[in-house]
Amino acid sequence: MNQLAPYATLVMRLAVGGVFLRHGIMKLQNGLPATAAFLRGVGVPFADVFALALIGIETIGAACVLLGVWTRVWSAAMAVEMVVAILAVQVRRGASFELEALLFAGALALVALGDGPVSVALKFKKT
């Protein structure tokens, strides 16, 4: 491993967190009822609850990942979300799922890597 390898976590956090945040902002702009209606349309039970969870993961969670705060927890939630998106939405539609698969892989990598050496969380960690 070279001396720059630990900083790859920052790049991964920015990429994964940035994409999730963009999608979360779109869901916020569309509103909770529209997100819930979409989920109902693809057969997700308890659509209102899951719509709120999606918006939370994709906005609050993405912001935390971008900053490097609770990266493993939020990334695990994002990975689960992508598995559901692939199986419940993309595969059922017969659509491609490259983006979802890439986000799943990135989120899984962040679960393994954690916050990394460049994060806001370092200010709060005990040495």
WOBELKA-V795390 format. One record per residue. N is the residue number from 0. SS is DSSP state (a for helix, b for strand, c for the rest). OMEGA is omega in whole degrees, 0 to 359 (NA if undefined). Layout:
N/SS/OMEGA
N/SS/OMEGA
This chain:
0/c/179
1/c/186
2/c/178
3/c/183
4/a/180
5/a/181
6/a/175
7/a/177
8/a/178
9/a/180
10/a/180
11/a/178
12/a/180
13/a/181
14/a/183
15/a/180
16/a/180
17/a/179
18/a/179
19/a/180
20/a/178
21/a/180
22/a/177
23/a/178
24/a/177
25/a/179
26/a/177
27/a/180
28/a/178
29/a/178
30/c/179
31/a/180
32/a/180
33/a/179
34/a/178
35/a/179
36/a/177
37/a/181
38/a/176
39/a/181
40/a/178
41/c/173
42/c/179
43/c/177
44/c/180
45/c/188
46/a/181
47/a/180
48/a/182
49/a/176
50/a/177
51/a/178
52/a/179
53/a/180
54/a/178
55/a/180
56/a/187
57/a/176
58/a/181
59/a/180
60/a/180
61/a/178
62/a/178
63/a/178
64/a/178
65/a/181
66/a/183
67/c/179
68/c/182
69/c/185
70/a/183
71/a/182
72/a/182
73/a/180
74/a/176
75/a/177
76/a/179
77/a/178
78/a/178
79/a/179
80/a/181
81/a/176
82/a/179
83/a/180
84/a/180
85/a/186
86/a/186
87/a/185
88/a/190
89/a/181
90/a/179
91/a/179
92/a/186
93/c/183
94/c/176
95/c/182
96/c/180
97/a/181
98/a/181
99/a/179
100/a/179
101/a/177
102/a/176
103/a/180
104/a/179
105/a/179
106/a/178
107/a/177
108/a/179
109/a/174
110/a/180
111/a/187
112/a/182
113/c/187
114/c/184
115/c/186
116/c/179
117/c/181
118/c/177
119/a/183
120/a/180
121/a/179
122/a/187
123/c/181
124/c/176
125/c/179
126/c/NA
